[in-house]
Amino acid sequence: RGFVGDVLGADNNLQTDRNVLIAPKIGYKTLETIALKRHIALHYLKQFISREGNRRLSVFIARHGQSEGNVNGVYEGTRNSPLTDEGREQARKAGLFFLNKKIRGIFSSPLGRARETAEIISETVGMPVTIIPAFREMDFGIFQGQSRKSMEELFSDFFLQRSKSPHCKLYMPYPSGESYFNVYTRAVSAFAELLATRENFVIVGHESVNRIIRGFALNKPLTTMIKDRQKNTDIVEIDLLDDSEKIH
């Protein structure tokens, strides 16, 4: 167990490079944290049983199709941005990919671009979509709706500071927004519950939150998982029995 206060503001602290469960500052005996630890334990038990029975155990992580915000090069974050025609076509192709994968659940961010992608996939595989609020994209604060290029020029000091070390990138929030660590603390509980209670399911999310979900599934350190990239067309298939991934 650990606490947020143990690692914040300490770039040379290596706790986040180990398999440490970081609980909210209010304590590790909260109901939420107890549930999180229980779900993690159940997930590992399910992995063991699946290995013994030589049974496949996978999760698929998809990013939403191309959105208008992607085309315009802006920070979308928690704002809604509709899919383009190409984005809807990408979602239809994703649905065809999942058609013969024996999918048992589709879980989506509540934001429009992810929800629309998930619903198109749902129409193909015949599986309803469940919305998970914790899977919404990172809040980019005052950058939301603004050009990425212009923000990088206007806030060059912020981006320089953020690039100094993996810990800075992990813990430094966007102005009036979130950090990757904020995303981790809100998304990990919901994902751990899915790992413990579901099999062969799809998550439709966003690049930033998908980095956390993907990294958690693969047991990556926090400072490593935030480096992963995912294009709109990428579907990441994770084999939970050997902690490996394949990108389709």
Secondary structure, DSSP 8 states (H G I E B T S, - for coil): -EEHHHHTT-TT--GGGS---EE-TT-TTSHHHHHHHHHHHHHHHHHHHHHHTT---EEEEEE---BHHHHHTBB-TTS---B-HHHHHHHHHHHHHHTTTT--EEEE-SSHHHHHHHHHHHHHHT--EEE-GGGS----GGGBTSBHHHHHHHTHHHHHHHTS-HHHHHH---TTS--HHHHHHHHHHHHHHHHHH--SEEEEE-HHHHHHHHHHHTT--HHHHTT----TT-EEEEETTTTEEEE-
